Amino acid sequence: MNLDRFAYGRPDPQDVPEKKVGYCNTCQSAIMQGDEVIELDGDMYCDSVCLMRKLGARYVGAGMEG
C-alpha cells in the first residue's frame, strides 16, 4: 500500500490512443479527431494544396499565367 498522496492521480489524456475520423480525399493521409481540415461536399481534405489538386486549381502570378 502506497501512502503517498501524489502516487495516484488523474489519468493522463495523452495516454488515450488517437482516434482516426477519416482520410484525405486526395492524398489518403489519416485525419485524426481534432485536426483542422477543409470539408467540401462531405469530403475532407488535409490542407489547401490537396483541395486545389482535387479542383484542378493552381497558383499563378497575376497577369503572368501565359
Phi and psi in degrees as a GROMACS rama.xvg file:
@    title "Ramachandran Plot"
@    xaxis  label "Phi"
@    yaxis  label "Psi"
@TYPE xy
-100.23  122.195  ASN-2
-95.4965  2.58013  LEU-3
-70.8657  123.655  ASP-4
-71.2008  -15.4714  ARG-5
-99.1929  2.99596  PHE-6
-68.837  -33.5454  ALA-7
-122.567  128.622  TYR-8
-133.55  -167.214  GLY-9
-69.3904  150.487  ARG-10
-65.576  143.663  PRO-11
-77.6331  122.733  ASP-12
-65.393  -18.3362  PRO-13
-77.3793  -12.5936  GLN-14
-77.5335  -13.2167  ASP-15
-78.1323  130.325  VAL-16
-63.3821  147.322  PRO-17
-67.622  146.562  GLU-18
-106.021  119.985  LYS-19
-78.3788  132.215  LYS-20
-111.279  -7.13218  VAL-21
166.112  -168.612  GLY-22
-133.624  150.811  TYR-23
-62.3983  135.464  CYS-24
-69.1392  -19.6345  ASN-25
-100.655  -55.782  THR-26
-99.9037  -4.86366  CYS-27
63.9438  20.7571  GLN-28
-74.9396  148.93  SER-29
-68.5505  139.408  ALA-30
-112.214  121.014  ILE-31
-96.7037  159.113  MET-32
-59.4785  129.725  GLN-33
94.8669  -11.1594  GLY-34
-66.3646  146.692  ASP-35
-86.6473  121.107  GLU-36
-130.624  169.651  VAL-37
-105.611  129.015  ILE-38
-113.841  129.962  GLU-39
-139.299  117.979  LEU-40
53.8166  37.732  ASP-41
86.2603  -8.14924  GLY-42
-95.1675  146.427  ASP-43
-108.765  140.288  MET-44
-126.202  135.729  TYR-45
-71.9853  -26.743  CYS-46
-158.472  177.411  ASP-47
-67.629  -29.0395  SER-48
-65.36  -43.7205  VAL-49
-64.4579  -39.277  CYS-50
-64.2397  -42.3645  LEU-51
-63.8943  -39.1695  MET-52
-60.814  -43.0387  ARG-53
-64.6074  -39.011  LYS-54
-83.8576  -11.2315  LEU-55
79.8853  19.3409  GLY-56
-85.994  165.559  ALA-57
-152.402  158.611  ARG-58
-86.2489  134.411  TYR-59
-140.042  158.165  VAL-60
-79.7233  136.265  GLY-61
-60.1918  127.303  ALA-62
79.6879  1.71787  GLY-63
-116.554  9.90967  MET-64
-74.4627  -3.48758  GLU-65
